[in-house]
Amino acid sequence: MATKAETYSPGAHTGAVRALHDARRTELLARDEVLASEIAAAQAERDDINEALRLMSPPVEAEIVAMAAE
């Protein structure tokens, strides 16, 4: 037997539906916060890599040609 989808419609908000939605909202917000932290950490790592590459001496063109030939 199919169950009715939970929807927000005027006058149909029961305490159970609100509680369920609040729990789901809390879970989604927590997941979003974790992902935002992971993205920030990954971006910081990319910035560090780019800074290290910028500080390195430029590659010798002969080495680039040899690496491309491999």
N, C-alpha and C positions, 0 to 999 in steps of 0.2 A: 504494500500500500504506500503510495507516494505521500510524503509529508509536505505541508505547506511551507513555502519559503518565508524566512523571517524578513519582514519589511517594516519600514517606518511609514505609517499612514496615520493621519490625524485621528486621535481617539483610540488607536489600537496599541498604544505603548503599555505593555505590562511590565511589572517590576522584573520579571524573569528575563524578558528580552533586553531590557535596559542593562541589567546586570551582566548578561552574556556579552552584549556589545561593549560595555565598559571593560570587561576582562580581555576581550579581543583587542580593543584599542590600546590597553596597557601593554599587551604583548607586542603589538606592532610598533608602538613607540619605543619599546626597549630594543627590539631588533633594529630599528632605524638608528638608534643611538650607537649600537655596536658597529653597524656598517659605517656610519659616519666616522667613528674612531679608526676603523681599519683603513678607510679611504685616506684619512689624514696621515696615518702612519706610512702608507704606501707613497703618498705624495712627498712626504719628508724624505723618504729613502730615495726617491727619484731625484729630488733636489740635491741630496748629498752626492749621488752618482754624477749628476751633471756638473756639479762644482768640482769634483775630482777630475773629470774629463777636461774641464776648462783649464785646470791648473797644470795638466800634463803638457809636456812638450809636443809639438805637432809630429805626426808620424812621418817617417822618411818615405818619400814617394816610391823608391825602389822596393821597399818592404810591402807597400800596398799592392804594387803590381804583382809581386811574388805571391802574396796571400790570395789575390784574385785568381791567379793561375791555378792554384791548388784545388 
